Amino acid sequence: MHTVPGRRIRVLAATTATAGLVLVAGCTSSDSGGSGSRTAAGGVELVKAGQLTTCTHLPYPPFQSEIDGKVQGFDVSLVDLVAKDLGVRQQIVDTPFENFKTGAFLNSGQCDLAAAGMTITEERKKNVDFSDPYFDATQAVLADRGSGVHSLADVKAKGLKLGAQAQTTGEDYARSKGFDPVSFESSDAVLNGLRTGQVKAVIIDYPVVQGWLKNKADAGAFEVVDNLNTGEQYGFTVKKGNTKLLAAVNEAIKDAKADGTYKKLYEKWIGPYDASAASPSAS
């Protein structure tokens, strides 16, 4: 795993060895859980009274990132719906992404659930329980404009350095195609690697690229040269056997799709609404 100096390392250095940075998300619920009970609506047991504690990995826009001093994004907004149903507020803990594969922070009781734009895989299912899929994702390849690169195959044929975020399915996909990608610790670091010429192309989830290209400078400098339909679906995770919380998460996702809330959040954070993304089939 390739780590780079910067904000992420400094943030973790400012916390204890076992905990990440705790950040409060913008939950709409007004219930502060002042009773002190760790049992929320529906008999859901929480690790801390009055709050739904979510492990994530920052930044990963448009799913979760700090905006105006508050953690916001598509995942954050969906989990806020779960918290509201439970009558509590969401609180976010920023943790290294590799822990999402093992479920370490769920098993240790630091977090109730994990939300990190995370692809559902059979390997990860061995360690955590996934919610119903809530988003269909594809991988995109981004390269310099005028580079002569028109596909992932071109990147390989030209012998160009390819970047990816460590511990992600994008990195796994690149390796499966014979690449030895330069691994970056966060999505911001991936983009910075492209900007500074450390790599000449990157592979990462397409919604992330969409967010980058909203910046005029990035849109002028880079272009999507390949869009890879890898059949990926995102899910939230809970500790294995936490059936009550899992049911609450699935119910919130279902209700949001039924009442139009999902569509509104999708348009706010992702872009033009794609109906197929709203109704992914469990696989």
TATAKA-V791864 format. One line per field, one symbol per residue. ss: DSSP state (H for helix, E for strand, - for the rest). Layout:
ss=???
This chain:
ss=------HHHHHHH-------EEEEE-------------E-HHH-E--E--EEEEEE---E---EEEE--EEE-HHHHHHHHHHHHH--EEEEEE---HHHHH-HHHH-----EE----E--HHHH--EEE----EEEEEEEEEE-------HHHHHH----EEEE---HHHHHHHH-----EEE--HHHHHHHHH-----EEEEEHHHHHHH---HHHHHHEEEEEEEEEEEEE--EEE---HHHHHHHHHHHHHHHHH-HHHHHHHHH-----HHHH-----
